[in-house]
Amino acid sequence: MSRTLRSASPLLLLSVLVGLASCGRSGAGTATAPAAMPLLHLLHPNTPIVAHYDFDGLRRSPYYDSMRELVDAGTQGQREQVEGFFRVLDHTDHVVVGFEPFGGGPDETLVAMRGAFEPRHLEAISGFHEAATYRTHELRGSGSDWMSVPTADTALLGQLQEVHDALDRLDGVFPGTGPTRPGFAEAAALAQLGERDCSMVWVFTDEMRAELGQGHVEHVLHENGVSAGGWFSLRDGLQLEAFITTNEAAAVPVLAHALREALTEAEENPVLVALGATTVLQQVTLHEEDTTFRVTLSVTDAQVRELLANALRLVQSASVD
């Protein structure tokens, strides 16, 4: 399996964990005043990968305290790396992340946050020691990574050009339409983008296909992949759904077979065994529906709590070592 595909599953898992771990103790709540422009519309029209987090909803999850305890159990260095970012997220209700990691150049990333912010939040992230202005907006950053708090309910973080472009859209310099790549709207509907605790859309691009590698699954995705995505919700246990859409029904059984093999192999992974996750893996259900490959998973409340307790013990043990 190619480097790109190997990184895809950890990317989605990291997206889930960051979304959970970043649930702040003192968020802005639902009283945030409506903004003139939806966060999604601040993204570049060509953005192929978009994730949405409902932090206000996640803060009400019965597992939020356990997740913050899990983050706090990390090493001091790990805590220092994320502490400033968490201080910003503590005031955040919704986050939209758009990025383009393919094509050989630097990643084009924008993190757009909605909540209750103040200018002092520009100082929250360690390492952002450089100051700049863009029209009337103050920015803080370092190298290619910059942050701005243009309004009391909006904060932006990302590559300098992406932040500038988002400010242009926010200020009405040019219209903000959000991602408009072919297939994005259909994938966003399948992923219920913005309607769940976490949701993600991934539109296949020529740049992505060029980095897929030479394996059988990679070949199928290169020739037939259209989009991927999914969502999860953490209210009473975990409910998760993921999908890949294709342009050829014959591609779906190939993808399903590859995932079955991967799930079987994962049951012997020592970390997953230590987490007690093998039973959860066996609960994954695969659906082959014409040109769409769909995966669903439902985890009970007791199972989620057991997984979190096991994860905390592993992190605490690693921190001591």
C-alpha positions as CSV (number, residue, x, y, z in Angstrom):
1,M,0.0,0.0,0.0
2,S,1.3,3.4,-0.9
3,R,2.5,6.1,1.5
4,T,-0.5,8.2,0.7
5,L,-3.0,5.4,1.5
6,R,-1.1,4.4,4.6
7,S,-1.4,7.9,5.9
8,A,-5.1,8.2,5.1
9,S,-6.4,6.0,7.9
10,P,-4.1,7.6,10.6
11,L,-5.2,11.0,9.3
12,L,-8.8,10.2,9.9
13,L,-8.1,8.7,13.2
14,L,-6.0,11.7,14.2
15,S,-8.9,13.9,13.1
16,V,-11.2,12.0,15.4
17,L,-8.8,12.1,18.4
18,V,-8.0,15.8,18.0
19,G,-11.7,16.6,17.8
20,L,-12.3,14.7,21.0
21,A,-9.3,15.8,22.9
22,S,-9.8,19.5,22.1
23,C,-13.1,19.8,23.9
24,G,-12.5,22.7,26.1
25,R,-13.8,23.2,29.7
26,S,-15.0,26.7,29.1
27,G,-16.2,27.0,25.6
28,A,-18.3,29.8,24.1
29,G,-21.5,27.7,24.1
30,T,-24.5,28.2,21.9
31,A,-24.8,31.9,22.6
32,T,-22.4,32.9,19.8
33,A,-24.0,35.5,17.6
34,P,-24.6,34.4,14.0
35,A,-21.8,35.3,11.7
36,A,-22.2,36.9,8.3
37,M,-20.4,34.1,6.5
38,P,-20.5,30.3,7.2
39,L,-17.1,28.9,8.1
40,L,-17.2,26.6,5.1
41,H,-17.4,29.6,2.7
42,L,-14.1,30.9,4.0
43,L,-12.3,27.9,2.3
44,H,-10.8,28.0,-1.2
45,P,-13.1,26.7,-3.9
46,N,-10.6,24.0,-4.9
47,T,-10.2,22.6,-1.4
48,P,-10.5,18.8,-1.7
49,I,-10.5,17.7,2.0
50,V,-12.7,19.3,4.6
51,A,-13.4,18.4,8.2
52,H,-16.0,19.9,10.5
53,Y,-16.0,19.6,14.3
54,D,-18.9,20.6,16.6
55,F,-16.9,21.3,19.7
56,D,-20.0,22.7,21.5
57,G,-21.7,19.4,21.0
58,L,-18.6,17.4,21.9
59,R,-18.3,19.3,25.2
60,R,-21.6,17.8,26.1
61,S,-20.5,14.3,25.4
62,P,-20.4,12.0,28.5
63,Y,-16.8,11.1,27.5
64,Y,-15.4,14.5,27.3
65,D,-13.8,14.5,30.8
66,S,-12.1,11.2,30.1
67,M,-10.7,12.5,26.8
68,R,-9.3,15.6,28.5
69,E,-7.8,13.4,31.2
70,L,-6.2,11.3,28.4
71,V,-4.6,14.4,26.9
72,D,-3.4,15.7,30.2
73,A,-1.8,12.3,30.9
74,G,0.8,12.9,28.1
75,T,4.3,13.9,28.6
76,Q,5.1,17.5,29.6
77,G,6.6,18.1,26.1
78,Q,3.4,16.8,24.5
79,R,1.2,18.9,26.7
80,E,3.3,22.0,26.0
81,Q,3.0,21.5,22.2
82,V,-0.8,21.5,22.3
83,E,-1.6,23.7,25.3
84,G,-1.7,26.9,23.4
85,F,-3.9,25.5,20.7
86,F,-6.2,24.1,23.3
87,R,-6.5,27.5,24.9
88,V,-7.9,28.8,21.7
89,L,-10.2,25.8,21.2
90,D,-11.5,26.3,24.8
91,H,-13.4,29.3,23.3
92,T,-14.5,27.5,20.1
93,D,-17.9,26.1,19.2
94,H,-17.3,25.0,15.6
95,V,-14.2,24.4,13.5
96,V,-13.8,23.8,9.8
97,V,-10.5,22.5,8.5
98,G,-9.7,22.6,4.8
99,F,-6.5,21.3,3.3
100,E,-4.7,20.2,0.2
101,P,-1.8,17.9,1.1
102,F,-1.0,16.7,-2.5
103,G,0.8,18.1,-5.5
104,G,4.4,18.3,-4.2
105,G,4.2,21.8,-2.8
106,P,3.6,22.9,0.8
107,D,0.3,21.8,2.3
108,E,-2.4,24.4,1.9
109,T,-4.3,24.4,5.2
110,L,-6.9,26.7,6.7
111,V,-8.5,26.2,10.2
112,A,-11.5,28.4,10.6
113,M,-13.0,28.7,14.1
114,R,-16.2,30.1,15.4
115,G,-16.7,31.0,19.0
116,A,-15.9,33.8,21.4
117,F,-12.4,35.2,20.8
118,E,-10.3,38.2,21.9
119,P,-7.1,39.7,20.5
120,R,-5.1,38.1,23.3
121,H,-5.7,34.7,21.7
122,L,-3.2,35.7,19.1
123,E,-0.6,35.2,21.8
124,A,-1.9,31.8,22.8
125,I,0.2,29.6,20.5
126,S,3.8,29.3,21.5
127,G,6.3,29.9,18.7
128,F,4.1,32.6,17.0
129,H,6.5,35.5,17.7
130,E,6.3,37.4,14.4
131,A,3.7,40.1,13.9
132,A,2.2,41.3,10.7
133,T,-0.9,43.2,9.4
134,Y,-3.2,42.5,6.4
135,R,-5.3,45.6,5.8
136,T,-6.8,46.3,9.2
137,H,-6.2,42.8,10.6
138,E,-3.4,41.8,13.0
139,L,-1.6,38.5,12.5
140,R,0.8,36.5,14.6
141,G,2.8,33.6,13.3
142,S,6.1,32.1,12.3
143,G,7.4,31.0,8.9
144,S,4.4,30.0,6.8
145,D,2.0,29.4,9.7
146,W,-0.1,32.4,10.9
147,M,-3.2,33.2,12.9
148,S,-5.7,36.1,12.9
149,V,-8.7,37.0,15.0
150,P,-10.6,39.3,12.6
151,T,-13.9,39.4,14.5
152,A,-15.1,38.6,18.0
153,D,-16.6,35.3,16.8
154,T,-14.0,34.2,14.2
155,A,-10.4,33.0,14.3
156,L,-8.2,31.8,11.4
157,L,-5.1,29.7,11.5
158,G,-3.1,28.3,8.6
159,Q,-0.6,29.1,5.8
160,L,-0.2,32.8,5.3
161,Q,-1.8,32.9,1.9
162,E,-4.7,30.8,3.0
163,V,-5.3,33.2,6.0
164,H,-5.1,36.2,3.6
165,D,-7.6,34.6,1.2
166,A,-10.0,33.8,4.1
167,L,-9.8,37.4,5.3
168,D,-10.6,38.6,1.8
169,R,-13.7,36.4,1.7
170,L,-14.7,37.5,5.2
171,D,-14.4,41.1,4.3
172,G,-16.3,40.7,1.1
173,V,-13.3,41.6,-1.2
174,F,-14.4,38.6,-3.2
175,P,-17.3,36.2,-2.7
176,G,-16.9,33.1,-0.5
177,T,-18.6,30.1,-2.1
178,G,-16.8,27.3,-0.2
179,P,-15.5,24.2,-2.0
180,T,-16.9,23.7,-5.5
181,R,-15.0,20.8,-6.9
182,P,-17.1,18.4,-8.9
183,G,-18.5,15.8,-6.5
184,F,-18.0,17.8,-3.3
185,A,-21.7,18.7,-2.8
186,E,-22.7,15.0,-3.2
187,A,-20.0,13.8,-0.9
188,A,-20.8,16.5,1.7
189,A,-24.4,15.2,1.7
190,L,-23.3,11.6,2.3
191,A,-20.9,12.7,5.1
192,Q,-23.6,14.9,6.7
193,L,-21.0,17.6,6.8
194,G,-21.6,20.0,9.7
195,E,-24.5,17.9,11.1
196,R,-22.5,15.5,13.3
197,D,-19.9,15.8,16.1
198,C,-17.3,15.3,13.5
199,S,-17.7,14.9,9.7
200,M,-15.2,14.8,6.9
201,V,-15.2,14.9,3.0
202,W,-12.3,13.9,0.7
203,V,-12.7,14.5,-3.0
204,F,-10.2,12.5,-5.1
205,T,-8.1,14.8,-7.3
206,D,-5.5,14.2,-10.1
207,E,-2.8,15.2,-7.6
208,M,-3.9,12.6,-5.1
209,R,-4.1,9.9,-7.8
210,A,-0.6,10.7,-8.9
211,E,0.7,9.8,-5.4
212,L,-1.3,6.6,-4.9
213,G,1.4,4.1,-5.8
214,Q,1.2,0.8,-7.7
215,G,-0.8,-1.7,-5.5
216,H,-4.1,-3.3,-6.6
217,V,-6.2,-1.2,-4.3
218,E,-4.3,1.9,-5.3
219,H,-5.0,1.1,-9.0
220,V,-8.7,0.7,-8.3
221,L,-8.9,4.0,-6.5
222,H,-6.8,5.7,-9.2
223,E,-9.2,4.5,-11.9
224,N,-12.5,4.5,-10.0
225,G,-12.3,6.6,-6.8
226,V,-14.6,9.7,-6.7
227,S,-14.8,10.7,-3.1
228,A,-14.6,9.5,0.5
229,G,-15.8,10.7,3.8
230,G,-17.7,9.9,6.9
231,W,-18.9,11.1,10.3
232,F,-19.0,10.1,14.0
233,S,-21.1,11.0,16.9
234,L,-20.3,10.5,20.6
235,R,-23.4,10.9,22.7
236,D,-24.5,7.4,23.9
237,G,-21.6,5.3,22.8
238,L,-20.0,5.8,19.4
239,Q,-21.7,5.8,16.1
240,L,-19.6,6.0,13.0
241,E,-20.1,5.8,9.2
242,A,-17.6,6.1,6.4
243,F,-17.8,5.7,2.7
244,I,-16.0,5.6,-0.6
245,T,-17.9,6.4,-3.8
246,T,-16.7,5.1,-7.2
247,N,-17.5,5.4,-10.8
248,E,-17.7,1.6,-11.3
249,A,-19.7,-0.9,-9.3
250,A,-17.0,-3.6,-9.9
251,A,-14.6,-1.5,-7.7
252,V,-16.7,-1.9,-4.6
253,P,-16.0,-5.6,-3.9
254,V,-12.3,-5.0,-4.3
255,L,-12.3,-2.3,-1.7
256,A,-14.5,-4.3,0.6
257,H,-12.1,-7.3,0.4
258,A,-9.1,-5.2,1.1
259,L,-10.7,-3.7,4.2
260,R,-11.8,-7.1,5.5
261,E,-8.1,-8.3,5.2
262,A,-6.9,-5.1,7.0
263,L,-9.4,-5.5,9.8
264,T,-8.3,-9.1,10.3
265,E,-4.7,-8.1,10.5
266,A,-5.5,-5.2,12.9
267,E,-7.0,-7.7,15.4
268,E,-3.4,-8.9,16.0
269,N,-2.0,-5.4,16.5
270,P,-0.5,-5.3,20.0
271,V,-1.6,-1.7,20.7
272,L,-5.2,-2.5,19.7
273,V,-5.1,-5.7,21.7
274,A,-3.9,-3.7,24.7
275,L,-6.7,-1.2,24.2
276,G,-9.2,-4.0,24.1
277,A,-10.3,-2.9,20.7
278,T,-10.4,-6.3,18.9
279,T,-14.0,-6.8,19.8
280,V,-14.9,-3.4,18.5
281,L,-13.1,-4.2,15.2
282,Q,-15.3,-7.3,14.9
283,Q,-18.4,-5.0,15.1
284,V,-17.5,-3.1,11.9
285,T,-20.1,-3.8,9.2
286,L,-19.3,-3.5,5.5
287,H,-22.0,-2.5,2.9
288,E,-21.5,-2.9,-0.8
289,E,-24.1,-0.6,-2.4
290,D,-23.8,-0.3,-6.2
291,T,-21.0,2.2,-6.7
292,T,-20.7,3.1,-3.0
293,F,-18.7,1.2,-0.4
294,R,-20.0,2.1,3.1
295,V,-18.7,1.1,6.6
296,T,-20.7,1.4,9.8
297,L,-19.8,0.9,13.4
298,S,-21.8,1.2,16.6
299,V,-20.0,1.0,19.9
300,T,-21.8,0.8,23.2
301,D,-21.4,3.2,26.1
302,A,-19.7,0.5,28.2
303,Q,-17.2,-0.3,25.4
304,V,-16.3,3.4,24.9
305,R,-15.6,3.8,28.6
306,E,-13.5,0.7,28.6
307,L,-11.5,1.8,25.6
308,L,-10.8,5.2,27.2
309,A,-9.8,3.7,30.5
310,N,-7.4,1.3,28.7
311,A,-6.0,4.2,26.6
312,L,-5.4,6.2,29.8
313,R,-3.4,3.4,31.4
314,L,-1.3,3.0,28.2
315,V,-0.5,6.8,28.0
316,Q,0.3,7.0,31.7
317,S,2.6,4.0,31.4
318,A,4.3,5.5,28.4
319,S,4.8,8.8,30.2
320,V,6.4,7.1,33.1
321,D,8.8,5.2,30.8
